[in-house]
Amino acid sequence: MSTSITGYFQDEDTKKWIKVHNGAAVFNPENMADSWGARLEDFIKIKLKTGVYKYFKK
């Protein structure tokens, strides 16, 4: 059996946050500083999907 962790974790020394998905930290190898956020809100993205609803009468 195995365990895979997904979530946001804070480094104890720097107090910065990083995103972990399926047990692996998501990062940019060319600029590691971009992978860490000073606040958890830096990682939150909200998407709204709207559509057109059509109603038909019989």
mmCIF file of the N, C-alpha and C atoms, coordinates in Angstrom:
data_MODEL
# 
_entry.id   MODEL 
# 
loop_
_atom_site.group_PDB 
_atom_site.id 
_atom_site.type_symbol 
_atom_site.label_atom_id 
_atom_site.label_alt_id 
_atom_site.label_comp_id 
_atom_site.label_asym_id 
_atom_site.label_entity_id 
_atom_site.label_seq_id 
_atom_site.pdbx_PDB_ins_code 
_atom_site.Cartn_x 
_atom_site.Cartn_y 
_atom_site.Cartn_z 
_atom_site.occupancy 
_atom_site.B_iso_or_equiv 
_atom_site.pdbx_formal_charge 
_atom_site.auth_seq_id 
_atom_site.auth_comp_id 
_atom_site.auth_asym_id 
_atom_site.auth_atom_id 
_atom_site.pdbx_PDB_model_num 
ATOM 1   N N  . MET A 1 1  ? 0.837   -1.173 0.000   1.00 0.00 ? 1  MET A N  1 
ATOM 2   C CA . MET A 1 1  ? 0.000   0.000  0.000   1.00 0.00 ? 1  MET A CA 1 
ATOM 3   C C  . MET A 1 1  ? 0.890   1.247  0.000   1.00 0.00 ? 1  MET A C  1 
ATOM 4   N N  . SER A 1 2  ? 0.346   2.312  -0.555  1.00 0.00 ? 2  SER A N  1 
ATOM 5   C CA . SER A 1 2  ? 1.093   3.565  -0.584  1.00 0.00 ? 2  SER A CA 1 
ATOM 6   C C  . SER A 1 2  ? 0.167   4.723  -0.229  1.00 0.00 ? 2  SER A C  1 
ATOM 7   N N  . THR A 1 3  ? 0.784   5.817  0.105   1.00 0.00 ? 3  THR A N  1 
ATOM 8   C CA . THR A 1 3  ? 0.041   7.020  0.460   1.00 0.00 ? 3  THR A CA 1 
ATOM 9   C C  . THR A 1 3  ? 0.530   8.166  -0.397  1.00 0.00 ? 3  THR A C  1 
ATOM 10  N N  . SER A 1 4  ? -0.403  8.959  -0.885  1.00 0.00 ? 4  SER A N  1 
ATOM 11  C CA . SER A 1 4  ? -0.045  10.124 -1.674  1.00 0.00 ? 4  SER A CA 1 
ATOM 12  C C  . SER A 1 4  ? -0.690  11.348 -1.031  1.00 0.00 ? 4  SER A C  1 
ATOM 13  N N  . ILE A 1 5  ? 0.114   12.345 -0.770  1.00 0.00 ? 5  ILE A N  1 
ATOM 14  C CA . ILE A 1 5  ? -0.366  13.537 -0.062  1.00 0.00 ? 5  ILE A CA 1 
ATOM 15  C C  . ILE A 1 5  ? -0.528  14.687 -1.053  1.00 0.00 ? 5  ILE A C  1 
ATOM 16  N N  . THR A 1 6  ? -1.636  15.392 -0.931  1.00 0.00 ? 6  THR A N  1 
ATOM 17  C CA . THR A 1 6  ? -1.892  16.583 -1.729  1.00 0.00 ? 6  THR A CA 1 
ATOM 18  C C  . THR A 1 6  ? -2.317  17.695 -0.779  1.00 0.00 ? 6  THR A C  1 
ATOM 19  N N  . GLY A 1 7  ? -1.723  18.865 -0.922  1.00 0.00 ? 7  GLY A N  1 
ATOM 20  C CA . GLY A 1 7  ? -2.106  19.991 -0.079  1.00 0.00 ? 7  GLY A CA 1 
ATOM 21  C C  . GLY A 1 7  ? -1.038  21.070 -0.075  1.00 0.00 ? 7  GLY A C  1 
ATOM 22  N N  . TYR A 1 8  ? -1.165  21.971 0.877   1.00 0.00 ? 8  TYR A N  1 
ATOM 23  C CA . TYR A 1 8  ? -0.228  23.082 1.025   1.00 0.00 ? 8  TYR A CA 1 
ATOM 24  C C  . TYR A 1 8  ? 0.499   22.910 2.354   1.00 0.00 ? 8  TYR A C  1 
ATOM 25  N N  . PHE A 1 9  ? 1.819   23.083 2.319   1.00 0.00 ? 9  PHE A N  1 
ATOM 26  C CA . PHE A 1 9  ? 2.616   22.856 3.509   1.00 0.00 ? 9  PHE A CA 1 
ATOM 27  C C  . PHE A 1 9  ? 3.543   24.039 3.759   1.00 0.00 ? 9  PHE A C  1 
ATOM 28  N N  . GLN A 1 10 ? 3.756   24.338 5.040   1.00 0.00 ? 10 GLN A N  1 
ATOM 29  C CA . GLN A 1 10 ? 4.572   25.475 5.422   1.00 0.00 ? 10 GLN A CA 1 
ATOM 30  C C  . GLN A 1 10 ? 5.921   25.009 5.946   1.00 0.00 ? 10 GLN A C  1 
ATOM 31  N N  . ASP A 1 11 ? 6.983   25.619 5.434   1.00 0.00 ? 11 ASP A N  1 
ATOM 32  C CA . ASP A 1 11 ? 8.333   25.340 5.898   1.00 0.00 ? 11 ASP A CA 1 
ATOM 33  C C  . ASP A 1 11 ? 8.516   25.936 7.291   1.00 0.00 ? 11 ASP A C  1 
ATOM 34  N N  . GLU A 1 12 ? 9.023   25.160 8.212   1.00 0.00 ? 12 GLU A N  1 
ATOM 35  C CA . GLU A 1 12 ? 9.161   25.621 9.597   1.00 0.00 ? 12 GLU A CA 1 
ATOM 36  C C  . GLU A 1 12 ? 10.193  26.731 9.747   1.00 0.00 ? 12 GLU A C  1 
ATOM 37  N N  . ASP A 1 13 ? 11.248  26.706 8.948   1.00 0.00 ? 13 ASP A N  1 
ATOM 38  C CA . ASP A 1 13 ? 12.316  27.704 9.092   1.00 0.00 ? 13 ASP A CA 1 
ATOM 39  C C  . ASP A 1 13 ? 11.949  29.044 8.460   1.00 0.00 ? 13 ASP A C  1 
ATOM 40  N N  . THR A 1 14 ? 11.485  29.015 7.223   1.00 0.00 ? 14 THR A N  1 
ATOM 41  C CA . THR A 1 14 ? 11.213  30.263 6.506   1.00 0.00 ? 14 THR A CA 1 
ATOM 42  C C  . THR A 1 14 ? 9.764   30.720 6.625   1.00 0.00 ? 14 THR A C  1 
ATOM 43  N N  . LYS A 1 15 ? 8.890   29.826 7.079   1.00 0.00 ? 15 LYS A N  1 
ATOM 44  C CA . LYS A 1 15 ? 7.447   30.094 7.193   1.00 0.00 ? 15 LYS A CA 1 
ATOM 45  C C  . LYS A 1 15 ? 6.787   30.324 5.838   1.00 0.00 ? 15 LYS A C  1 
ATOM 46  N N  . LYS A 1 16 ? 7.434   29.891 4.749   1.00 0.00 ? 16 LYS A N  1 
ATOM 47  C CA . LYS A 1 16 ? 6.848   30.015 3.417   1.00 0.00 ? 16 LYS A CA 1 
ATOM 48  C C  . LYS A 1 16 ? 6.081   28.748 3.075   1.00 0.00 ? 16 LYS A C  1 
ATOM 49  N N  . TRP A 1 17 ? 5.134   28.886 2.161   1.00 0.00 ? 17 TRP A N  1 
ATOM 50  C CA . TRP A 1 17 ? 4.256   27.784 1.766   1.00 0.00 ? 17 TRP A CA 1 
ATOM 51  C C  . TRP A 1 17 ? 4.663   27.220 0.418   1.00 0.00 ? 17 TRP A C  1 
ATOM 52  N N  . ILE A 1 18 ? 4.381   25.910 0.233   1.00 0.00 ? 18 ILE A N  1 
ATOM 53  C CA . ILE A 1 18 ? 4.604   25.248 -1.049  1.00 0.00 ? 18 ILE A CA 1 
ATOM 54  C C  . ILE A 1 18 ? 3.429   24.312 -1.313  1.00 0.00 ? 18 ILE A C  1 
ATOM 55  N N  . LYS A 1 19 ? 3.130   24.128 -2.580  1.00 0.00 ? 19 LYS A N  1 
ATOM 56  C CA . LYS A 1 19 ? 2.031   23.246 -2.982  1.00 0.00 ? 19 LYS A CA 1 
ATOM 57  C C  . LYS A 1 19 ? 2.589   21.856 -3.283  1.00 0.00 ? 19 LYS A C  1 
ATOM 58  N N  . VAL A 1 20 ? 1.947   20.835 -2.720  1.00 0.00 ? 20 VAL A N  1 
ATOM 59  C CA . VAL A 1 20 ? 2.336   19.447 -2.959  1.00 0.00 ? 20 VAL A CA 1 
ATOM 60  C C  . VAL A 1 20 ? 1.147   18.727 -3.586  1.00 0.00 ? 20 VAL A C  1 
ATOM 61  N N  . HIS A 1 21 ? 1.393   18.065 -4.718  1.00 0.00 ? 21 HIS A N  1 
ATOM 62  C CA . HIS A 1 21 ? 0.335   17.350 -5.424  1.00 0.00 ? 21 HIS A CA 1 
ATOM 63  C C  . HIS A 1 21 ? 0.775   15.911 -5.653  1.00 0.00 ? 21 HIS A C  1 
ATOM 64  N N  . ASN A 1 22 ? 0.005   14.978 -5.121  1.00 0.00 ? 22 ASN A N  1 
ATOM 65  C CA . ASN A 1 22 ? 0.333   13.544 -5.216  1.00 0.00 ? 22 ASN A CA 1 
ATOM 66  C C  . ASN A 1 22 ? 1.740   13.239 -4.704  1.00 0.00 ? 22 ASN A C  1 
ATOM 67  N N  . GLY A 1 23 ? 2.114   13.872 -3.597  1.00 0.00 ? 23 GLY A N  1 
ATOM 68  C CA . GLY A 1 23 ? 3.392   13.577 -2.959  1.00 0.00 ? 23 GLY A CA 1 
ATOM 69  C C  . GLY A 1 23 ? 4.594   14.286 -3.542  1.00 0.00 ? 23 GLY A C  1 
ATOM 70  N N  . ALA A 1 24 ? 4.396   15.128 -4.564  1.00 0.00 ? 24 ALA A N  1 
ATOM 71  C CA . ALA A 1 24 ? 5.517   15.836 -5.181  1.00 0.00 ? 24 ALA A CA 1 
ATOM 72  C C  . ALA A 1 24 ? 5.271   17.343 -5.128  1.00 0.00 ? 24 ALA A C  1 
ATOM 73  N N  . ALA A 1 25 ? 6.305   18.093 -4.777  1.00 0.00 ? 25 ALA A N  1 
ATOM 74  C CA . ALA A 1 25 ? 6.192   19.548 -4.756  1.00 0.00 ? 25 ALA A CA 1 
ATOM 75  C C  . ALA A 1 25 ? 6.199   20.071 -6.184  1.00 0.00 ? 25 ALA A C  1 
ATOM 76  N N  . VAL A 1 26 ? 5.278   20.978 -6.457  1.00 0.00 ? 26 VAL A N  1 
ATOM 77  C CA . VAL A 1 26 ? 5.203   21.595 -7.784  1.00 0.00 ? 26 VAL A CA 1 
ATOM 78  C C  . VAL A 1 26 ? 6.137   22.794 -7.784  1.00 0.00 ? 26 VAL A C  1 
ATOM 79  N N  . PHE A 1 27 ? 7.147   22.786 -8.663  1.00 0.00 ? 27 PHE A N  1 
ATOM 80  C CA . PHE A 1 27 ? 8.101   23.883 -8.674  1.00 0.00 ? 27 PHE A CA 1 
ATOM 81  C C  . PHE A 1 27 ? 8.634   24.148 -10.066 1.00 0.00 ? 27 PHE A C  1 
ATOM 82  N N  . ASN A 1 28 ? 9.198   25.331 -10.220 1.00 0.00 ? 28 ASN A N  1 
ATOM 83  C CA . ASN A 1 28 ? 9.841   25.742 -11.459 1.00 0.00 ? 28 ASN A CA 1 
ATOM 84  C C  . ASN A 1 28 ? 11.343  25.526 -11.278 1.00 0.00 ? 28 ASN A C  1 
ATOM 85  N N  . PRO A 1 29 ? 11.940  24.570 -11.996 1.00 0.00 ? 29 PRO A N  1 
ATOM 86  C CA . PRO A 1 29 ? 13.368  24.279 -11.775 1.00 0.00 ? 29 PRO A CA 1 
ATOM 87  C C  . PRO A 1 29 ? 14.291  25.444 -12.118 1.00 0.00 ? 29 PRO A C  1 
ATOM 88  N N  . GLU A 1 30 ? 13.844  26.370 -12.974 1.00 0.00 ? 30 GLU A N  1 
ATOM 89  C CA . GLU A 1 30 ? 14.682  27.508 -13.335 1.00 0.00 ? 30 GLU A CA 1 
ATOM 90  C C  . GLU A 1 30 ? 14.652  28.606 -12.281 1.00 0.00 ? 30 GLU A C  1 
ATOM 91  N N  . ASN A 1 31 ? 13.569  28.670 -11.516 1.00 0.00 ? 31 ASN A N  1 
ATOM 92  C CA . ASN A 1 31 ? 13.473  29.682 -10.465 1.00 0.00 ? 31 ASN A CA 1 
ATOM 93  C C  . ASN A 1 31 ? 12.719  29.086 -9.283  1.00 0.00 ? 31 ASN A C  1 
ATOM 94  N N  . MET A 1 32 ? 13.446  28.497 -8.366  1.00 0.00 ? 32 MET A N  1 
ATOM 95  C CA . MET A 1 32 ? 12.833  27.829 -7.217  1.00 0.00 ? 32 MET A CA 1 
ATOM 96  C C  . MET A 1 32 ? 12.075  28.791 -6.310  1.00 0.00 ? 32 MET A C  1 
ATOM 97  N N  . ALA A 1 33 ? 12.473  30.066 -6.307  1.00 0.00 ? 33 ALA A N  1 
ATOM 98  C CA . ALA A 1 33 ? 11.801  31.042 -5.449  1.00 0.00 ? 33 ALA A CA 1 
ATOM 99  C C  . ALA A 1 33 ? 10.343  31.234 -5.852  1.00 0.00 ? 33 ALA A C  1 
ATOM 100 N N  . ASP A 1 34 ? 10.019  31.019 -7.121  1.00 0.00 ? 34 ASP A N  1 
ATOM 101 C CA . ASP A 1 34 ? 8.632   31.144 -7.587  1.00 0.00 ? 34 ASP A CA 1 
ATOM 102 C C  . ASP A 1 34 ? 7.735   30.052 -7.032  1.00 0.00 ? 34 ASP A C  1 
ATOM 103 N N  . SER A 1 35 ? 8.311   28.974 -6.557  1.00 0.00 ? 35 SER A N  1 
ATOM 104 C CA . SER A 1 35 ? 7.533   27.841 -6.063  1.00 0.00 ? 35 SER A CA 1 
ATOM 105 C C  . SER A 1 35 ? 7.015   28.067 -4.653  1.00 0.00 ? 35 SER A C  1 
ATOM 106 N N  . TRP A 1 36 ? 7.605   28.988 -3.941  1.00 0.00 ? 36 TRP A N  1 
ATOM 107 C CA . TRP A 1 36 ? 7.248   29.236 -2.549  1.00 0.00 ? 36 TRP A CA 1 
ATOM 108 C C  . TRP A 1 36 ? 6.410   30.498 -2.450  1.00 0.00 ? 36 TRP A C  1 
ATOM 109 N N  . GLY A 1 37 ? 5.391   30.458 -1.622  1.00 0.00 ? 37 GLY A N  1 
ATOM 110 C CA . GLY A 1 37 ? 4.557   31.628 -1.405  1.00 0.00 ? 37 GLY A CA 1 
ATOM 111 C C  . GLY A 1 37 ? 4.678   32.137 0.014   1.00 0.00 ? 37 GLY A C  1 
ATOM 112 N N  . ALA A 1 38 ? 4.682   33.439 0.168   1.00 0.00 ? 38 ALA A N  1 
ATOM 113 C CA . ALA A 1 38 ? 4.765   34.029 1.500   1.00 0.00 ? 38 ALA A CA 1 
ATOM 114 C C  . ALA A 1 38 ? 3.469   33.809 2.265   1.00 0.00 ? 38 ALA A C  1 
ATOM 115 N N  . ARG A 1 39 ? 2.367   33.738 1.522   1.00 0.00 ? 39 ARG A N  1 
ATOM 116 C CA . ARG A 1 39 ? 1.060   33.521 2.145   1.00 0.00 ? 39 ARG A CA 1 
ATOM 117 C C  . ARG A 1 39 ? 0.355   32.381 1.413   1.00 0.00 ? 39 ARG A C  1 
ATOM 118 N N  . LEU A 1 40 ? -0.494  31.706 2.086   1.00 0.00 ? 40 LEU A N  1 
ATOM 119 C CA . LEU A 1 40 ? -1.249  30.612 1.476   1.00 0.00 ? 40 LEU A CA 1 
ATOM 120 C C  . LEU A 1 40 ? -2.152  31.132 0.369   1.00 0.00 ? 40 LEU A C  1 
ATOM 121 N N  . GLU A 1 41 ? -2.625  32.366 0.504   1.00 0.00 ? 41 GLU A N  1 
ATOM 122 C CA . GLU A 1 41 ? -3.510  32.948 -0.502  1.00 0.00 ? 41 GLU A CA 1 
ATOM 123 C C  . GLU A 1 41 ? -2.834  33.095 -1.862  1.00 0.00 ? 41 GLU A C  1 
ATOM 124 N N  . ASP A 1 42 ? -1.502  33.092 -1.899  1.00 0.00 ? 42 ASP A N  1 
ATOM 125 C CA . ASP A 1 42 ? -0.784  33.205 -3.167  1.00 0.00 ? 42 ASP A CA 1 
ATOM 126 C C  . ASP A 1 42 ? -1.088  32.037 -4.104  1.00 0.00 ? 42 ASP A C  1 
ATOM 127 N N  . PHE A 1 43 ? -1.504  30.908 -3.552  1.00 0.00 ? 43 PHE A N  1 
ATOM 128 C CA . PHE A 1 43 ? -1.736  29.712 -4.358  1.00 0.00 ? 43 PHE A CA 1 
ATOM 129 C C  . PHE A 1 43 ? -3.201  29.525 -4.764  1.00 0.00 ? 43 PHE A C  1 
ATOM 130 N N  . ILE A 1 44 ? -4.090  30.232 -4.126  1.00 0.00 ? 44 ILE A N  1 
ATOM 131 C CA . ILE A 1 44 ? -5.514  30.006 -4.355  1.00 0.00 ? 44 ILE A CA 1 
ATOM 132 C C  . ILE A 1 44 ? -5.945  30.678 -5.653  1.00 0.00 ? 44 ILE A C  1 
ATOM 133 N N  . LYS A 1 45 ? -6.549  29.881 -6.511  1.00 0.00 ? 45 LYS A N  1 
ATOM 134 C CA . LYS A 1 45 ? -7.089  30.383 -7.771  1.00 0.00 ? 45 LYS A CA 1 
ATOM 135 C C  . LYS A 1 45 ? -8.552  29.989 -7.839  1.00 0.00 ? 45 LYS A C  1 
ATOM 136 N N  . ILE A 1 46 ? -9.366  30.918 -8.258  1.00 0.00 ? 46 ILE A N  1 
ATOM 137 C CA . ILE A 1 46 ? -10.804 30.659 -8.355  1.00 0.00 ? 46 ILE A CA 1 
ATOM 138 C C  . ILE A 1 46 ? -11.216 30.743 -9.809  1.00 0.00 ? 46 ILE A C  1 
ATOM 139 N N  . LYS A 1 47 ? -11.926 29.715 -10.262 1.00 0.00 ? 47 LYS A N  1 
ATOM 140 C CA . LYS A 1 47 ? -12.457 29.701 -11.625 1.00 0.00 ? 47 LYS A CA 1 
ATOM 141 C C  . LYS A 1 47 ? -13.970 29.672 -11.556 1.00 0.00 ? 47 LYS A C  1 
ATOM 142 N N  . LEU A 1 48 ? -14.588 30.515 -12.334 1.00 0.00 ? 48 LEU A N  1 
ATOM 143 C CA . LEU A 1 48 ? -16.040 30.509 -12.450 1.00 0.00 ? 48 LEU A CA 1 
ATOM 144 C C  . LEU A 1 48 ? -16.408 30.089 -13.859 1.00 0.00 ? 48 LEU A C  1 
ATOM 145 N N  . LYS A 1 49 ? -17.274 29.134 -13.954 1.00 0.00 ? 49 LYS A N  1 
ATOM 146 C CA . LYS A 1 49 ? -17.711 28.680 -15.264 1.00 0.00 ? 49 LYS A CA 1 
ATOM 147 C C  . LYS A 1 49 ? -19.192 28.986 -15.393 1.00 0.00 ? 49 LYS A C  1 
ATOM 148 N N  . THR A 1 50 ? -19.505 29.760 -16.379 1.00 0.00 ? 50 THR A N  1 
ATOM 149 C CA . THR A 1 50 ? -20.904 30.098 -16.607 1.00 0.00 ? 50 THR A CA 1 
ATOM 150 C C  . THR A 1 50 ? -21.322 29.506 -17.947 1.00 0.00 ? 50 THR A C  1 
ATOM 151 N N  . GLY A 1 51 ? -22.581 29.326 -18.102 1.00 0.00 ? 51 GLY A N  1 
ATOM 152 C CA . GLY A 1 51 ? -23.087 28.759 -19.337 1.00 0.00 ? 51 GLY A CA 1 
ATOM 153 C C  . GLY A 1 51 ? -24.432 29.354 -19.684 1.00 0.00 ? 51 GLY A C  1 
ATOM 154 N N  . VAL A 1 52 ? -24.929 28.955 -20.811 1.00 0.00 ? 52 VAL A N  1 
ATOM 155 C CA . VAL A 1 52 ? -26.241 29.401 -21.267 1.00 0.00 ? 52 VAL A CA 1 
ATOM 156 C C  . VAL A 1 52 ? -27.211 28.255 -21.032 1.00 0.00 ? 52 VAL A C  1 
ATOM 157 N N  . TYR A 1 53 ? -28.265 28.561 -20.316 1.00 0.00 ? 53 TYR A N  1 
ATOM 158 C CA . TYR A 1 53 ? -29.258 27.545 -20.008 1.00 0.00 ? 53 TYR A CA 1 
ATOM 159 C C  . TYR A 1 53 ? -30.494 27.799 -20.856 1.00 0.00 ? 53 TYR A C  1 
ATOM 160 N N  . LYS A 1 54 ? -30.954 26.779 -21.535 1.00 0.00 ? 54 LYS A N  1 
ATOM 161 C CA . LYS A 1 54 ? -32.126 26.892 -22.394 1.00 0.00 ? 54 LYS A CA 1 
ATOM 162 C C  . LYS A 1 54 ? -33.206 25.991 -21.852 1.00 0.00 ? 54 LYS A C  1 
ATOM 163 N N  . TYR A 1 55 ? -34.388 26.532 -21.761 1.00 0.00 ? 55 TYR A N  1 
ATOM 164 C CA . TYR A 1 55 ? -35.540 25.759 -21.289 1.00 0.00 ? 55 TYR A CA 1 
ATOM 165 C C  . TYR A 1 55 ? -36.513 25.588 -22.445 1.00 0.00 ? 55 TYR A C  1 
ATOM 166 N N  . PHE A 1 56 ? -36.992 24.379 -22.618 1.00 0.00 ? 56 PHE A N  1 
ATOM 167 C CA . PHE A 1 56 ? -37.942 24.074 -23.678 1.00 0.00 ? 56 PHE A CA 1 
ATOM 168 C C  . PHE A 1 56 ? -39.258 23.629 -23.069 1.00 0.00 ? 56 PHE A C  1 
ATOM 169 N N  . LYS A 1 57 ? -40.339 24.174 -23.610 1.00 0.00 ? 57 LYS A N  1 
ATOM 170 C CA . LYS A 1 57 ? -41.682 23.778 -23.169 1.00 0.00 ? 57 LYS A CA 1 
ATOM 171 C C  . LYS A 1 57 ? -42.176 22.685 -24.108 1.00 0.00 ? 57 LYS A C  1 
ATOM 172 N N  . LYS A 1 58 ? -42.939 21.742 -23.568 1.00 0.00 ? 58 LYS A N  1 
ATOM 173 C CA . LYS A 1 58 ? -43.510 20.684 -24.402 1.00 0.00 ? 58 LYS A CA 1 
ATOM 174 C C  . LYS A 1 58 ? -44.844 21.105 -24.926 1.00 0.00 ? 58 LYS A C  1 
# 
